[in-house]
């Protein structure tokens, strides 16, 4: 059994008209959900996700925790497709739950979207979850640095969320609980305003989890408060039958997409501040001008290369890709989701089109075309 201590806080921020974030603190379950969608639909999606998890706060395994998130997704999807006023709503979710497994207690984590789970280490803040966002994809592909991603104009575009499709892709982890560890669940309204070092400093200096959560939220609001901000701080107080833990605490990582390999966790140390180079003002002005031009060009290329979707072929399967069929410069298209149809099943009239890549402006349009392909394949004699 794991004994938890916790604190939580949420705020509308300084520019939003409503708070579409929702949270759950019901040990051993802790959740942050960041809703999206107009006419308060984001609030509805986030609330539905939290309420479903609140009704099942003691999952027996990591699989059960993932299933709860998948069930919440189906409920939100059904509501969104059945009610025109809710169409397009969705929500991110990051959940942490204490689990009682056969070989002892563990921590289960599930993530969809760009809300995050961090662990405070001795001299660092370690990001456990991986954002499902456009900029994270570009960082993972080596096309953006983390510093560039932090200020990218499209950093708020998520590639996965609950309620967008009947099937959701949720990443999950098993972590080994260690007494003294402190975890942070938060919406993007926190880390888009405060640096990792500022967040780590607050978590490290303020012992009371409630006070730490309140300080983080008020700090994000003072720094700009451009979005809703929600924080849950979770402390590991005691653990029955403690086990030897790896330095990163990760006992198992289960990515939703099998081609995604476990990556090193993102660690930001307190002391890794580079010394400033010496330069003249003329050199600085020249470098700044060049970087500005290069940045504008790169952003334009990235936006064009990553815009649109197409239905194409991946080995024996028909799939949806994001990007341009032939790529743009070094920006290749990336896998988005399967169509659940094999190339062999395609109607002859569709095969040539799919081989060349059928392009669309939105993911929904690509999905509709995929469904049409499936329907025609089913009707083949």
N, C-alpha and C positions, 0 to 999 in steps of 0.2 A: 504494500500500500504506500502511496505517496501523499504526504501532507503538504498542501500548498498554502502560500500566503499571496495575497493579490491586492491590486488597486486599479482603478479605472477612471477615465475621464473622457469627455467628448465635448466639442464646441462647434457651432455653426461656422466659425471663422469670421473674417471681416468683409467678405464680398458676396457670399452666397445668401439666397433668400430663404433657404430651408436646409435642414441637416438631413442628408440622405444616408449618413452612416448609422449603423446599428451595432451594438455589442452585446455579448453574453458573458457574465461571470457567474458560473454555477459549478463550483468544483465537483468533479474533476474536469469540467469542460469550460474552455475559454474561447471566444470567437469574436472576430471583427469582420464586418461586412460593409462594403462601400458601394452604395446603390448608384445606378446610372439610368437615365431616361427622363423625359420631360413630364410635366404635369404631375409631379410628385410620384411618378411610377417607380423611380429609383428607390424611394423610401419603402414602397410596398415590397419590391423585390428583396431588399436587404432585410426587412422585417420578416418576410416569409422564410428566408433562409435561417435567421436566428431562431424564430419560433419552432421550426422543425427540429433544429438541433437541441433547443431547450427542452423539448419533449422526450429527448433520448440522450441524457447527459452522461450515461455510463456505458459506452460501447465496450463489447467484450474483446475486440481485436481491432487491428488497423483496418482490416477488410470491412468490418462493420462501420467504422468511422467514415471510410470512403463511400460506402453504400448510403449512409445518411446524407452526405453531400449530394450524391447522385439523385436521391429521392427528392431532396429540396429543389434541385435543378428541374426535375420533371414537373413539380408542382408550379414553379415559377413560369416555366415554358407553357404549360397548359393555360395558366391564367393570362399570360401575355398574348397567346394566340386566340383565346376565346373572348377577350375583352378589348375592343378597338382602342379604348382610352389608355390601355396598358401596353399596347404593341411596342416592341423594341426595348422594353425594360430589361434590366439585368443587374447583377451585382457580383462584385468580387467576394471572396471569402477566404479567410485564413483561420484555421481551428487548431487548437492544442488540447489534448485530452489525456488524462492519466488512464493507463490500461493495466489490468491485472491479468498477466499472461501466465502460462503454465510454468515458465522458467523464471518468473518474478515480475515485478512492476516495470513498466516502460512508459514512455511518452509517445503518443501518436500525433502526427501533424499532417494536415491536408491543406493544400493551397490551390486556388484557382484565381487568376488575375494578378493584380499588382499590389495588393495589401501584403504586408511582410511579417515574417517572424525573425527576430534577432536573438542572439544570446550574448550577454555581457561576459566577456572573458577578462582576465586579469588586467591587461593593458590594451584591450581591443574590443571592438564591436563586430561580431560575426553574424553575417546574414545567412540564415539557414535556407529560406525559401528562395526560389528563383522567379523573378517577375515574368508573367506572361504578357509581354508588351512588345511593341514595335522596336523600341530602342534597345531592349534587352536582346532581341534577336540580332540586331545589328552589332551589338557588343560581342555576343557569342560567336558571330561570324567574323569578327575581327575588323568590322567596318566602322566602328565607333569606339573611342575610349570611354571609360566610365566617367571621366570628367566631361567629355562632350555629351554623353547621354544625360547627365544631370541637368544640362541647360538646353537640351534639344527641344525645338518647338512642338514636336509630336510625342513628347515623353508620356503624355496621358492616354495615348491610344493603346488599349489592351487587346490582346489577341485571343483571350479566353475569358469567359464569364458565365455565371449561372444564369439560365433563362434564355440564352440566345439560340440554343439548339437542344433537341430532346436528349442528345448524348453529350455529356460534358467530359472533358479531359482533365482529370485531377491528379496532380503529383502528390506523393505521400512519403512520409519518413517515419522510421522508428528511431527514437533517441533514447539513450541511456540516462536515467535521472541521477543527478549528483547533488548532494546537499550543498547549498550555497550558490548554486547556479541561479541566475536571474534571466528570464525570458521577457521579450517585448513583442506584443502583437500591435500592429498599427496600420492605419490607412495612409495613403500617399500624401495626405495633407500634413503629415509630420515630417517625413524625410525630404519632401520638396521644399521645406522651409528651413529646417535645421540640418547642419552637417552631421556626419557620423560622429565626429569628435565631440560636438556639442551634446548629442544624444548620449554618448558613452559617459561623458563627464557628469551629466545629471543622474544617470542610472548608478554611477559609481559613488557619487557623493551623498545622495539622499537615500537613507536606509529604508524609510517607511515607503512601501509601494504606492499607497494612495497619494502621498505628497509628491513622489517621483512622477506619477502619472499626471497630476495637476500641473506640475512645473513644466513638463514636456509640452502639454497642450497650451498653456499660457505662453510659453516661449515661441511656439509655432505661430500663434496668433500675433504676438508682438513682432515677429519677423516678417509679417506680411499677411498671414491668414487668408491666402487666396482660395482656399478650399476648406471643406469640413475637415476636422482633425479629430481622430479617435485613437485612444491609447489604452492598452491593458498591460499591466506589469505583473508578472507571475514569478514568485520565488519558490524554490524547492526547499522546504523546511526540514523534512525528514523522509527517509526511504527505508522501508522494510526490505531485508535481503538485498542490500546494495551490491551491484556488480561492478567489475572493472570496466571503465569507460575509455573509449578512444579520445584523443585530444579534442576532436570536433564533436564528440558525443553521438555521432551518426552510426547507428547499428545497422540500418538498412535504408536504402533509397529506392523507391518504386516510381519511376517516371511513367506518366500516362502513355507517352510515345516510346516504343521500345528502342528507337534509334537514338534516343537521348541518353548519353552516358553521364555518370556521376561526375560533376565538375568540382574542383577545389572550392570550398566555401569562401565567400568574399570577406576578407578581414581588413579592417582599417585600424592601424595602430595609432596610438596617441603621439608617438615620438617620430613618426616618419614624415617630418616636415622638411622639404629640401631647402637648402640655403639659396638666397636670391642671387642671380647672376648680376654682374656689373655691366652696364651698357650706357652709352650716351643717349641723349634724348632723340637725336637724329636717327640712330640705329633703331631705337625703340619705336619711333613713328613709322619707319620703313617696314619693320617686321609686322607691326600692327596692321598696316594697310594691306600687306600681302596676305596675312592670315585672314583678314576680313573678306577679301575677294575669294580666296580659296574656300573659306567656310561657306559663303553664299553659293558658290558653284557646286560644292559637295552636297549641300542640303538640297539643292534643286535636282541634282542627279539622283540622290537617294529617294526623294519624294516621287520622282517619275518612275524609277526602277521598281519601287515597292508598291506603286499604285496598281490597282486592278488585280484580277484573278483570272486563271484559265484552267480549263479541264483538259488534262493530258494523261500521259501514261507513265507509270512507275513499275517497270518489270511486267508482271502479268496483270497488274491491277490498273483500274481507272481511278485517278485521284484528282483533287483540287489543289492547285499551286497558287501561291501568292507571288505576284511579280509579273514580269514579261516572259513570254514563251522562250525566247532566245537569250534572255538576260540583257543587261545593259552594262557595258564595260565589265568590271569585275563583280557586279551585283547579280548573282544567279538567282533564279526563282527558288522559293523554299516550299516544302511540303506544308499544306494547311490542314487537310483532312481527307479521309478516304470517301469514295463514292459508294463503296460496297458493291462493286461490279467488276468483273474480270473482263479483260480485253476480248477473250474468246466468246463472251456473251453478247458483245456488241452487234447490233444490226449492221449489215454490210454498208449501208448508206452513211452510218455514223462513224465507221472506223477511220476513214481518211481524215475527217474533220478532227477527231480526237488526237490522231497522230500528229497533226500540225499544231494543235492547241487552240481551243475555242475560248476567246477572251471575253471578260465581263467587267463591268465597273464595280460590282459589289459581290460580296460573298453570297448573299441571298440569291442573286441572279445565277451565280455558278451552281448553287445547290439545286435551284429549280431545273436548270438544264440537266444536272446529274440525275434528278428524279425522272425527267423525260427520257433520258437514255435508258434508265432502269425499266421504265414502263414499256418502251419499244422492245427492249431485249426480252421482257417477259412475254410479249405477244408474238415473238418469232415462232414460225411453224416448226 
